[in-house]
Amino acid sequence: TWGKTKPNDPSDQHFGWVYRNPGDAPLPNPLGHGANECDDTLIPDPSSGVKSIRELYELSGDYQGPFTTPVLFDKKLNRIVNNESTEILRMLNVDFNDHAKNAVLNLYPEDKEAELTKLNETSIYPKINNGVYRSGFARSQSAYETAVNEVFETLEEMEHRLSNQRYLSGDEFTWLDLRLFMTLVRFDPVYTTYFKTNLKRIADYPNLLGYVRDIYSMEPVKRAINMKHIKTHYFTSHPHLNTFGIIPISNGPDLALPSGREKLCTTATKNT
């Protein structure tokens, strides 16, 4: 969650990502409300020893910010290599293959590059990934309604698209499926409440729900999802949206249930 990044400087009122160790004292929200557990799944920074993302930027020579995540950090040179998520994802796909356990995995198939890029630029990113944020942080009714309507129009399009194919571009899981999944998995437990995207839930879309369950069943993806941490971050980091840091109890639909979507694969794929 967010905390004061310079706790010993009363004149510095910046709040952002702060790091804690398992067993540390519970952390309140920026207004001092709540007591959020520092549980055993917290992972302290093992190399730089910084206590906040801001300190990591400052270690890299950036004292202005914004101090955002994600970050790809070179611990030998003590500098940030990149802090843009789409660029980091592409770099991780190929640039570290000499160190990868599964170097043959390629989330950027060349024959689908143009299709996926267009789909991302016209629909997935502006209307879903960023659309939920445009809805949640809107400062006028008209801006909110524009954003939220685009979210649900595009979800309807994806529901139809995924009615006859397993993934966004067919039988092959790609980078764009991962990006869409990360928004959809947060949708019911967070965005419907927090960002007011409440026309429908993902649970109300049979194909989208199956799609989320299908991707969640991949063990590396499942390991990366900690719903307790996800909810704690959103519901406690922006006090103007949730003053007292109350965290809703629902975790959304049961993602561990079978999706049944393997039946959508083509015969050729099933036989490989």
Buried (B, 14 or more C-beta within 10 A) or exposed (E): BBBBBBEEEEEEEBBBBBBBEEEEEEBBBBBEBBEBBBBEEBEEBEEBEBBBBBBBBBBBEBEEEEBEEEBBBEEEEEBBBBBEBBEBBBBBBEEEEEEEEEEEEEBBBEEBEEBBEEBBEEBBBBBBBBBBEBBBBBEEEEEBEBBBBBBBEBBEBBBEBBEEBBBBBBBBBBBBBBBBBBBBBBBBBBBBBBBBBEEBBBBEBEBBBBBBBBBBBEEEBEEEBEBEBBBBBBBBBBBEEBEEBEBBEEBBBEBEEEBEBEEBBEEEEEEE
